[in-house]
Amino acid sequence: MLFYSRDPGGANCVIPVYQRLRELKGVEPLLWGKDFAIQKYREDGLIYRDIGDLKPEEIHKLLKQFDPKVLITGTSYGDRTEQRLWKWTKESGVYSIAILDQWLSYRLRFSDSGGQPVLPDKILVMDEFAKQEMVAEGFDQRRILVTGQPHFEVLQDKAKKITVLDKKKIRKDLNLQDGIIILFVSEPLSTAQHVDMGFTEQTILQDFIDEICHVCPLEMVNLLVKLHPKQQPEKVRNFISSFAIPKNVRLSLIADFPVLPLILVADIVIGMQSTVLIEANLLEKPVISIQIGRKGPDQFILSKRGIVEAITTRNVLKQELRRLFLREGRKPQKILPVIPRPIENVKRFIISAFDQQ
């Protein structure tokens, strides 16, 4: 069997399932990747094949050479490698499986550059809510299986093992001062193709920092801006350099530091529609979704499930920040319900598909 991913979200789903299957006797899964997935593979010390420099015809030739019984992929968009792999495996009679990582952009993930559907044999999704949304968009429900999101299981297991002493070390490693810790999670919306949400990471960060400057208290504020792997730190640094940031706001751009420790030491996690906000919610951290300028309905799963109400005006953002700085009691947020044991659920389905080939 062959695993492939390209985006961070896809890699996060593929890796734990690949690792679980490696433990089985008689199973020798292969791992391919490119671009942003490679760093994830390296962090976990995995053996992989980087196909980023290969032309489509070279990847096709390599696929024929290995001739896997089953293909398991992520679901990135903006790159068509997964779609090509699904097409080629269909032509070769190889069973293909895609693991969905987010409640967003279903059509974009399963279409070619011309907008025509390109589908694997089975799509494994996070929950029944995702399945029903996809069915409402025209997907055949027989092609969709609810298994849960593998990365969420990994995240929660790792979080349980981090102690108070570990958190103190994290604060020291980040050189954090006494005072409130805000984690702002950025996304590369300004460079996303075929997506116009009415806001970008730049407009939201500008609004956010402007309002912090207006309502910031005298105490120290540690503002951690976590960049997405697709973002270039120097460009973001140049963008932020024009901001008039108060002396007691210590802003740090963070590119390579793992996300989980940042969530655990933060007092609150703020962003737009990032999966990191979902992860923070699962770890019982308060979350704010800023979508000032949004076009159309709110697509963020925490909003659609009634867990957060996205902020769409500067005035409401100002009010929320004042509550935060004044330590006013915030209404506890509900936790997103997730499917238990997703890694085992996905593993069992893959083995079943493998045995039938």
N, C-alpha and C positions, 0 to 999 in steps of 0.2 A: 504494500500500500504506500501511497505517496501523499505527503502533506505539503501544502504551499500557502504562503501568506505574503502580503506586501505592506499593508498599513499596520500601525501599532495596535489598533483594535482587533484586527484579524489575527495578528500574531499572538495577542493575549489569549484568544480563544483556542487557537491551534496548538500552542505549546503544551498546555497541561494535558490535553488529550494524547498528543504524540508521546509525552513522557510516560503516561499511564500504559499505553500500548507497548512501549519498549520493554516494560517489565514482564510481558507475557512470553513464554517459551514458544519458539516456532514462528514468532512474528518479528520481522525486521523492517520496520517502517523507514522510509526515506523522507528527508526534510529539505525542501527547496524554499528559497525566498529571494527577495530583492528589496532594495531601497530601505525603508524604515523598519522592516521586520528584522533585518540583519543585526542591528544593535540589540534587539530583544533576544535573539538567538545567542549572541555573544554573552550577554549578561547571565544567561542560564547555562553557559558552558556547553552548548549543544553542537553536534556535528551536523553541518548543513552544506548545501550546494547553493552558491550565489549565482542566480541566472540573470542578474541585472544587466550584464554586458552582452547577453545573447540576443540575436535577432529572432523574431517570431518563428521563422523556418528552422532555426537551430534548436529552439526549445521544442518544437514539434518533433524533430529528429531524435532529440534526447528522450522525449516521452516514449516514442516508439521503441527506442533501445531498451529502456527499463521495463516497459509493458506492465504497469501495475494493474492489479485486479480492481482496486478502489482508489479514487482520488478524493482527498479532503482539502478544502480551501477555505480561506476567509472570504469576505465580500467587500473589497475596496471599490471605490469609484474614482474616476480621474485617470485610471490606468486599466487597460483591457486584458491584462494577462489572464485573470481568472476566467473571463468569458471565452478567451481562446482555448484555454485548457478544457472547459466544459464542452466546447464544440468538438475538439479533437477526440476527447474520450468517448463522446457519443458516437462518432464515426468509427471508433475502434471497439465499441462494445464494452468499454470500461465504465463502471458505475461511479457516478460523481456525487459528492456531498458538499454542501456549503454551510458553514456555521455563521449565522448572523450575530453581530455584536451590539447593535443599537436599533432603537425604534425610529429610524430616520431613513429617508431617501430609498425606499424599497425599489421603486422603478429604476432609479439611476444605477443601482447596484446590479440589476439583472437585465440590462439593456446594452446593445452595442452602440457605437458612435452615432448611428442613424436613428436611435430610439427603438429599434426592433428588439423584442424579448429574446434573451439568451439565458437559458435556465439549466441548472444541474438537475440530476434525477431527484434529489431530495434536498430541501432547505430546512435546517435545524434552527429553531427560533427560541427566543428567551422565555416566552410565556404565551398564554392563550390570547392575551390582548394583542400582541404582535401578529399572531396568526389571523385574528379577525380583521385587523387593519389591512393585512395583505390580501385577504379574501375580498374585502370591500374594494380594493384597487384592481381586482380582476385575476388574482393568482388562484390557481387550482388548489383547493384545500387538501387534495390527495397528495400533493407534492410537498406539503408542509408538515413538519413534526415538531411538537413542543418538547424540548429537552432541558431548557434552562441555559443560562450563560456560564460557561466554564470558568471564565476569569473571576466572576463574582465569588465563586467558591474559594479560589486561590487567595483572593484578597482578604476574605474574612478569616481564613485559616492563618494567614501570615499576621494579621492584626492581633489575633488572640495571643500570639507568642511574644509580642513586643511589650516589655515591662516599663515601669515608671523610670527606672535607671536608663533604659534604652532611650526613652523620650528626652531625658536630660542631656544625653549625649548628642541626640539629634539637634537639640537647641544650641548646644555648644558648637557642633560642626557647622551650623548655619550662622553662627555668631549673632544670635538673636538677643535683643535687649529685653529687660523687664517691660511689661506692657502688653497690649493686645496684639494678637497675631492674625493677620488677614491673609488668606491664600486666594489670589486671583488667578483663575485658570483661563489661559488664552487659547484661541483656536485660529487656524489659518483661513478665516472666512474670506478675506480680501483677495485671496488667490484661488479660491474654489471655483471650478468651472460649472456652468449650468445652475448656479445657486445664487439667488439674490434675495436675501432675507430682509433687506431694508436697513441692515446694520452690519458692521464688520467688527473685528476685534479692535481696530483702531478707534472707531467712533465710540464703542462701548468703554474702552479703556480711558479715552479722553473724558467722557462724561463722568466716569467713576472717579478719576483722580481730581477733576474739577470740583466735584461735590465733597470729596474728602478734604480738600483745601478749605472749603467753606465751613465745614462743621467739625473739623478736627479738634479734639480736646488738647489740653496741655501735656497729657501723659504721652509716653512713647508709643508709637504705632509701628509695628513691623509689617510692612507690606511686601509679601512675596508674590512676584509675578511669574507663574510657571508657564514656560513656553511649550508649545506643541513641537514635537520632533520635526515637523515640516517648516517651522519658522526659523529665520536666521537671526540670531541674537544681536548682531551688529545693527541690522535694520531697525529692530525694535528699540535698541538703545538710542539710536539717532532720533527716532520718533519721540521718545520720552524726554530727551534732553532739553526740549523747549518748554517743558512743564515747570511751573513755579511751585515746587513742592516744599511744604513747611519743614523747618529744621527737625521737628520731632517726628517726622514721618521718614522712616528708614526703608527706602525702596530697594529691593534686590531682585534682579533678573535671574531666573534659575532655568538652566537648559538641561543639564545632565543628571541632576539629583533625582532619585526615584520619587514617584508620586506618593506612595503609601506613607512614608515618614512625614511628608509635608502635611498630609491630611490629618494625621494623628496629633501633630503639635499645634495645628491651627485652631483658633477659637471659632472661626467661621470660614466657609468656602464660598467664593463668589465667582460667577462666570456667566456664560450664555446658555449653551445647550450641551456642553461637553459631557462625555461619559464620566469624567472625574467628579462631576457634581452628583451623579448617581452613586458612584463609589462612596463619596462622602456621606450621602444620605444613608447608605447601608451600614456605615460605621458610626451612625448616630450623631453626625456633625450637622449643625444648622447650615442651610444652603440658601443662597439668593441667586436667582436667575434674572439677569438684566437683559432686556430686549427692547431698548428704546429705539423707535423707528421701525419696528417690526412690520412687515407686509404680510397680510393674510393671517390665518389661524396659527395659534401656538402649537408647534410640533414637538415640543420638549415633553418627554414621557412623564417627568415629575409633575408637570402642569396638567397634562391630560388625565393623570390619575388623582388629581386634587391634592397633591402633597405640597406643592408650592404654587404661588401666584406670581407669575412673571412681572417684573417691574418694567413699565413701558413709558414712564415719564420721569423727567429730572426731579420734579417735585416729590414724587413718591420715593425716589432713590434717596433724596436728602432726608426725608422722614425716617427711612429705614436705617440710615447711617447714624442719625442722631440717637435712635433707640439703642443701636449697637454700642455707641460710645458712652452713653449714659447708663449702660448696664440695665436698661429697663427690661422687664420680663418679656421674653418672646414666647409666643405660643409654641409648645413642642410640636415638631413636625412628625407626621406619620412616616413610617419606614416602608419603602417600596417592597411589596411581597415578591419573593423570588422562588423559583422551583428548586427544591433541595437536590443535592447530589448530582449536579449537571454533568460533571466529568464522567461519572459512572454511566449516566444515561446515554451520553454521546458514545462512549466506548462500546457499550452493548450494541447499539445500533450499527456501528461500524463493523464490529465482529460479525454480526448477523448478515450484513450486506456482503462482507468478505467471504463468508462460508457459502453463500449462495452463488458466487461467481464461478 
